[in-house]
């Protein structure tokens, strides 16, 4: 009887992750999380600095930049679910997730090199081609990688540890993307968007192959428990009948649109509203340091009150904090600091630590109802929503900023109306999205007790 129970637990661990109640080692969590660091190190400058760099330095219009972001995400409608479908069906001696993480690495590195170190005369077409390749490489890496993380453990709270470690590694990458240029500015007086891209791009190209190698060699592989036989479109239709998933992804998407409206405007706001050209890197360092330090607190808070309540708390916090940016004006750069810390702490909950853990619980519900593990398809849909939110937020930011007549090339042409449009768009408008997201997530149904019932039902099938 004891041998049978041990065999069952071992089979469960091999098929879909650590058995319920058993903790993953810190070394496993550390090595698994490493890949997220260089990816996030490079992606955030793409969102924050690339629009400003190509608009101001490469003379690409704001409308064209917004359009490129939008078209790029339309293509993701095909690539994201396709990658999820392929990853779930991949069978190799190295597992079904690891080969894709390895294959995507050179694509990401080449794309970052082309975007961060463009040749002379590069314009809109160069931006479009390499943003598209960056998106393809990111899809190939992150969908299998995130599905891998969901399969490392089946425990409700242990999944928060997995996503917490991964989120911390990602925020370390984002923080490094701010601190490296900040130190260069203080010590060597090197400032400017082009300097940020050069330093961050070089660092990412150096550490990405190292992090990938450590992750794929030191993290145990997982396998899909049941082969997915449902056709891809039918699988997506079944997925959208999962009420908890629909509510979760809808709230996440709406909140992410709000956050991604602010992201590309950060450099514009600091330079043109506060008159602190070149200092955005210092404030962003505080944002990501606050974000990083808050993640363990959100994980602990979620273990006390539940992931759902913690998620709502983070959304309401950022909705209340963001409008205070509207009060700032020229010469008030450091008055931005307490608001930045508050928004950084809030973002640590709703965009980093909690939703991915909640998503893994939703996948369990789907597996119980469908009899199949379609983790990568769920992560593909989530990835598309994340990318779509980033694109739509960027489109709204760029198009509305252009619509109010803002001139990024000749800022001296901007009057009070144009500057107020920038201030309102950056500060107050995103809070509408955060509050709507909180309203959507209010009745999210999966509690710890409900998840325990789902896991027990799944275990009974083994």
N, C-alpha and C positions, 0 to 999 in steps of 0.2 A: 504494500500500500504506500509506504513511504517512497520506495523507488519509483512507483508510478507517478506520485506527485512531483518528485524531482524531475522526472523525464518530461512531464507536462510543462513544468515551469521553464525547463531548458528549451523545449520546443517553442514555447511562447516567446522567449527572449530572442531566439534565432529568427523566428518568423516575422516578428513585428516590433521588437524592442524589448526593453527591460520589463520584467514582470511587475505587476502592480505592487506598490509599497517598497520596492527596492531602489536604492539611490544609485545613480550613475556616479562614477568616480570623478573627482575634480579634473584629473588628467584627461579623461574622455571629453568632458565639457570644454576644457581649454582647447584641446586640439581641434575639436569640431568647430568651435567658434572662430578659429583663426581666419578662415577664408573671408568672412564678412568684413574684416578690417580693411584690406586694400580696396575691396569693392566700394565700401562706403567712403573711403578716403578719396576716391576718384569721382564717384557719382555726385557728391554734394557740390564740389566746385563746378561740375557740369551744369547743375541747376542754378547755382548762385552767380558764378562768374562768367561762364560762357556767354549767356545773353548780353551781359554788359560789355564783354570783350569784343564780341563780333559786332555789336551795335556801335560802340565808340571807336574801337581801334581798326576794325575791318570794314566799317561803313555799310553793314548789312542793316536794312530797315527793320524797325520793331515789328511791323506787320508781317514781313517775310519770316522773321525768326519765330513769331507765334504760329504762322502757318506751317513751317517746317516741323515744329513740335507736334502740331495737331495731326499732320499727315503721317508722321512717324508712328504715332499711337494707333492710327487706323490700321496700319500694317500688323500691329501687335494682336489685332482681333484674330488673325490667322495663326501667327507664330506661337502665341502663348498656349492656347488649348492643344495645339499640335504637339508642342514640346511635352506638355503634361501627359498626353496620350502615349507618346513614344517612350517617355521615361518609365511609366508604369509597366510597359510591355518589354522593356529591355531586360535581357537575361545574359549575364556574362559571369565569368569566374570571379570577377572583382565586384559583383553586385550590380544593382540596376540604377544606382545613383552616381557612384564615383566616376565612371567613365566620362559622363557628361561634364562634370566639374573640371576634369583634366582637359577635355577637348575644347572647352570654352575659354580657357586661360589665354592662349595666344591671340584669339580674336579680340578679347577685351584689351590686351596690352597694345596691339596694333591700333585699335580705335582710339585709345587714350593718347597714344603718341601723335596721331594725325590731328586730333582735336586740340590738344594742348600745345603742340609745336607745328602750327600750320605753315605751309610754304608762303612765300611772298605773293600777294595777289589773290590768296584764297578768299572765296566769297560764299554766297548762299549755297551753291552746288556742293562745295567741299563740306560745308557744315551739314547739309542734308545727308550726304553719302555716309559720313563717318558717325553721325548721330544714329543713323539706321543700323550700321554695323555694331555700334555700341549696344543698341537695344537688342539685337539678335544675340550677341555674346552674353549679355546680362540674362536674357531669357534662358539660354542654354545652361548657364551656371546656377542661377538662383532657384529656379523651379525644382530641379532635382535636389539641390542642396537643402532647401527648406523642407521638402518632403522627407528627406533623410532625417532631419532633426525631429520631425513629428513621429517618426517610427523608432527613434532611439528609446522612447519610454511610452508606456500606456497610462501612467499614473497622472491624475489630475494636477497635483501640485508639482510633481517632478517635471512636467512639461513647462511649467513656468520657470523652473531653473534652467532648462535647456534654452528657452527663448531669452531668458534674462542674461545668460552668459553670452549668447550670440549678439544680443542687442548691445551689451557692454563693449564687445569687441568692435562692433560697427561704430559705436559712438567714439571709441578710442581712435579709430581711423578718421572719423570726422573731426575730432579734436586735434589730431595730429595735422590735418589739413589746414587748420587755423594757426597752430602753434609754430609750425616750421616757418611759414612766411613771417609770423609775428617776431620770432627771434631774429630772423634775417633782417627785418626792418629796424629792430632796436640795435643790433650789434653791427650790421654792415650797411645800414641806411638804404636797404633795398626795398622799395615799395612799388605798388602798382599791380593791376590785374595780371599783366603779362608775367610779372615775377611770381605771383601766386601760382599761376598755371605751370610755370617752368619748374618750380621747386616741388610742388605736389605731384606733378606728372612724373618727375624723375624718381621720387621716393616710391610711388606706387609701382613703377616699372621694376624697381629693385626688389621690393618685398613680396610682390604677388606670387611669383613662382615658388618662393620659399614657403609662404603660407599654404599654398595649394598642396605642395608636396607633403607638408606635415599633416594637413587635414586628411588627405586620402590614404596616408600610410599609417596613421596613428588612431583613426576613428574606426570602430568596427562597422562593417557593412550591414545593411538590413535588406530584407527581401519582402516583396509584396506577398501577403498570405494567400490571397486568392487571385488567380489570373483575371484580368479585366477582359471580359468578352463582349461587353455592351459597346455598340458603335459610338463613336465620339459625340455625334450630335444628340443621340438618344441619351447618352450619359450626361450631357449638359442639361437636357430637359429634366432628367431625374434630379439632378443637383439643385435645380431651381425650385423643386418642390420641397426642399429642406427649409422649413420656415426659419429655423434658428440661423442657418447660414445666410439666407437672404437678408435677415435683419442685421446680422453682424457685418456683412460685406457692404450693405447700404450705408450703415452708420460710418464705417471706416472710410468709404469712398467720399462721402460728403465732407467729413472732417478733413480728409487729406486734400481735398480741393481748396478748402480754406487755408490750410498750412502752405500749400504750394502756390497760392496767390502771393503770400508774403515772401516766399523764398527768393524768387528772382528780383524782387523789389528791394531787398535788404541793402544791397550796395547803392542803389539809386537813392533810397531814403537817407542813408548816412551821408552820402556825398552832397546831395542837392538840397535836403531839408535841414540837416544839422550842420552843414558846412564843414564836415570832417573827412574830406577826401583822403582815401588810403588807410583810414582807421577802422574800416569795417571788420578787418581780420581780428582785431583785438576784442571787439564786442562779440563776434561769433565764437571766439575762444571761451568766453564766459558762458555763452549759451550751451555749448556742447559739454563743458565741464559740469554745469548744473544738470544737464541731461544725463550724463554718465553717472554722477553721484546719486541721482534720484532713482535709478533703475532697481537697485537692491531694495530700496525703501518701498517702491511700488509692488515688487514681488512679495515682500513681507506683508504689506498692507492688504494685498489681494488674498493672502493666505488667512487673514483674519476676517475680512468682510466679504470675501468672494470676488472673483475676477470682474463680474458684471458691475458691482457697486464701485470698485476701484476705477474701472474704465469710465463710468459716468462722472466720478469725481474729477478725473483729469480733464475731461472735456469741458466741464463747467468752470474749472479753474482757468483754463486758457481763454475761454470766452470772456471771462470777467477781466483778465489782465490785459488783453491785447488793446482795447480802446484807449488805454492810458498813453500809448504812443502818440495819439493825436494831440496831446498837450505839449509836445516837445517842439522846439524851434531852433534857430541858428545859435550855435555856441553851447548847446545843452547836451552834448554827446554823453557825458558821464551820468546825466540824469536818466539816461536810457538803461543803465545797469540794473536797477532793481526790477524793472519790467522784464528785461531780458532773462534774468535769473528765474523769475516766476514762470515765464513762458517755457524756458528750458526744462524746468522741473515738470511742468504739465505735459510737455511733449514726451518726456521719458515714460509716461504711462500710456497715453493713448496711441502713440505712433511707434513705440519701441518694444516695450516689454509685454504688454497684455494681449493685444489682438491676435498675435500668432499662437499663443498658448490657447486662447479661446477657439481659434480656428481648428486646432488639432482635436479638441473635444467635439466639435461639430462633425469632423470627419468620422469619428467613432459612431455617431448617430447614423450617418449615411451608410457606414459599413454594416451596422445592425439591420437597417431596413432593406439594403440592396443585396447583402451577402458578398460584396466585393470591396476591395481596398482600392480606392481611386484617389489616393492622397495627392499624387502629382497633378491630377486634373483639377482638384480643388485649389492647389497652390498656383496652377496656371491661371485659373479664373481670378484668383486673388492678385496675382502678378499683373494681369491685364487691368484690373481695377486700380491697382496702385499706380501703374504707368499712365493709365487714362486720367486719373486724378492729377498726376503731376503735369501731364500735357494740358489738360483743361484748365488747371490753375495757372499754368504758364501762359496759355492762350488768353485767358481773361486778363491777366496782369499786363501782358504786352499790348493787346488790342485796346483795352480801356485806357491804358497810359497814352497810347498813340491817339486815341479818340478825344482825350482832353487837350490835345495839342502839345504834349510834352516833347521837347527836343533834346535827345540824348547826345547828339553830336555837338550842338551849340547851346549849352545850358544857359547862357546869358539871355537867350530869347524867351525863357520861361518866366511868366509873371505870377502873381498871387493865385490866379485861378488854376493854372497848371500845377503849381506846387501844392495847393490844397487838394487837388485831385489825386496826386501822388500820396499825400499824407493820409487821406481818408481811405484810399484803396489799400494801403499797407496796414493801417491801424485798426479800423473799425469794421469795414466790410467783411473781413474773414470771420468775425465773431458770429455773424448770422449763420454761417455754415457749421460752426462748432455747436451752437445751440440746437440747430436742426438735427445734427448727428446725435446729440444727447437724447432728443425726443424719440428718434428712431430706436435707439438702443435701450430705451427705458424698460421695455417688457421682454428683453432677451431671456429666453426660458431655461438655459442650461445652468443649473446650480451644481455644487459639488455633490449633493445627494442624487440629483438626476444623472450625473455622469457616472456615479458609482453603480447605479442600476444598469446603465448601458454597458459598462465594462463587465459586470457580472453576467449579463446575457450573452455577451460575446465570448467570455471564458467558457460558458456552458456548451458552446458549440464545438470547442476543441476536442 
